[in-house]
Amino acid sequence: DADVTQTPRNRITKTGKRIMLECSQTKGHDRMYWYRQDPGLGLRLIYYSFDVKDINKGEISDGYSVSRQAQAKFSLSLESAIPNQTALYFCATSAGGTGDQETQYFGPGTRLLVL
Amino acid sequence: KQEVTQIPAALSVPEGENLVLNCSFTDSAIYNLQWFRQDPGKGLTSLLLIQSSQREQTSGRLNASLDKSSGRSTLYIAASQPGDSATYLCSAGGTSYGKLTFGQGTILTVHP
């Protein structure tokens, strides 16, 4: 089984709808991240969390919110989806610390289309 | 603001060739430098992580170097194989909390 899973893998929604993307991990890592990937723009950080009580905004958090329900679960919500939020969304985890503990492990991604 | 650039954007080589992918970053005050590969329909897989105090890291046929003073990293792939075909992403880690700034990637095709 994959260490980092994301659901759903694909989602089509309409403008104005609220949707939630979910991420679960079995790596036992404290740190979790949400990124979006757009053609020509690369991956950009939306939110990150160091533990259940520590959640921080990334560089493009407007229009998004997150919830860290447990060490293993980190959800991303779009409160009112808009077309320019169409993108590939990735969740990632890391142990944190130094050296190789900083390596980030990515989920398979969620492809979101907002009509 | 950190900016990461990867050259070339795409590369096509015959099987067996040795090749170099380039990554440059504007702010030399990085915490680490990570190389990932991305396969279509899949997430990113970490290949190598170089800490700011290191000059290079090796894993099998892969070797990554880091020159902070010049703001450059290279990924060397020896004896390329068709299975190496993927998009390779370079990312600069700015601080200890793991914020990564990614380049646009190099699309590598290794043909038999």
Interface residues (C-beta under 8 A of the other chain):
Chain A: V4 R31 Y33 G40 L41 G42 L43 R44 L45 Y48 F50 N56 G58 F90 A92 S94 G96 T98 G99 D100 E102 T103 Q104 Y105 F106 G107 P108 G109
Chain B: V4 Y31 N32 Q34 F36 G41 K42 G43 L44 T45 S46 L49 Q51 L89 S91 G93 S96 Y97 G98 K99 L100 F102 G103 Q104 G105
